[in-house]
Amino acid sequence: MWTTILGTVGGLILGLFLAVIAIADAGGGHGFDVWSLYSSPLWLIRQEWVLFAGIPVMWALLGGLAASARHAGARTAFMITIVLHYAGVIPLLLRDGGLFGGAQYAEQYPQAVTFAMTVYGLGQLALWTLFLLGWLTSLQQAHNTYLEPQSSSPAHI
């Protein structure tokens, strides 16, 4: 239970930090778009408040699910959610202006792009690390359960 809470809170903190980065990088509409990447697939709704609120909520959800990966249901929910996230990035890659929607702005501020993508990449690394640790824990528990000697009653003569 505590693992799930810590994963959710960690995901929320990361999501809030990503939202701040997205606001800064947007530059009042004169910057580049990392909102869509960070909030994928919620960006498809095309409401700014959904993007703003969706970034921390989505990352909190992903963090909680990843931290709960020792349970089969959480593993399945995490995989569905992360596949939807990655699938939502595909249209971003295919749109005019590339991933950031304004390649000229991204080219003007390479340090900002590098920072934004590094934080995103570290968040992905943290999610997958939590997920794999939880999954390996469940495999170890299943293995230990399978190998436990069966209790038997003493033989009667």
Residue pairs with C-beta under 8 A, 6 or more apart in sequence:
3 67
3 68
3 70
3 134
4 64
4 67
4 68
4 74
5 64
6 67
7 63
7 64
7 65
7 66
7 67
7 68
7 130
8 60
8 61
8 63
8 64
8 67
9 60
9 63
10 63
10 67
10 126
11 59
11 60
11 61
11 62
11 63
11 64
11 66
11 127
12 56
12 59
12 60
12 63
14 59
14 63
14 123
14 126
15 38
15 55
15 56
15 57
15 58
15 59
15 60
16 55
16 56
17 119
18 34
18 38
18 55
18 56
18 59
18 119
18 120
18 123
19 38
19 52
19 55
19 56
21 34
21 38
21 115
21 116
21 119
22 34
22 35
22 38
22 51
22 55
22 116
23 52
24 31
24 112
25 31
25 32
25 33
25 34
25 109
25 112
25 116
26 32
26 33
26 34
26 35
27 105
30 105
31 102
31 105
31 109
31 112
32 100
32 101
32 102
32 105
32 106
32 109
32 112
32 113
33 100
33 101
33 102
34 100
34 116
34 120
35 43
35 51
35 52
35 55
36 43
36 51
36 92
36 101
37 89
37 92
37 99
37 100
37 120
38 55
38 59
38 120
39 50
39 51
39 54
39 55
39 58
40 85
40 86
40 88
40 89
40 92
41 84
41 85
41 87
41 88
42 50
42 51
42 54
42 58
42 88
43 51
43 88
43 92
44 88
44 91
45 51
45 54
58 81
58 85
59 123
61 81
62 78
62 81
62 82
62 85
62 127
63 126
63 127
63 130
65 74
65 77
65 78
65 81
65 131
66 78
66 127
66 128
66 130
66 131
66 134
67 130
67 134
68 74
68 78
68 134
69 75
69 78
69 130
69 131
69 132
69 133
69 134
69 135
69 137
69 138
70 134
70 135
70 137
70 138
70 141
71 134
71 138
72 138
74 134
75 131
75 134
75 135
75 138
78 131
82 127
89 99
92 99
92 101
93 99
95 101
97 103
98 106
100 106
100 113
106 113
